[in-house]
């Protein structure tokens, strides 16, 4: 199974897409942009983001590879 993200251009497209998916009996979850922006992040993500911002302020940038290694380490715990 996969998740699809659809970006309708207007209300008419949105309504049509929802009708098609309903006819196909596809589960639809509608998220507003505000709900996505305000979604709470796990503590480890917030901690890493704050660390990255502090490092950036001090010109001590963490490479993407190092950041991903640290994230994967946190996820294994």
Secondary structure, DSSP 8 states (H G I E B T S, - for coil): --------SSHHHHHHHHHHHHHTT-------HHHHHT----HHHHHHHHHHHHHHHTT----HHHHHHHHHHHHH-
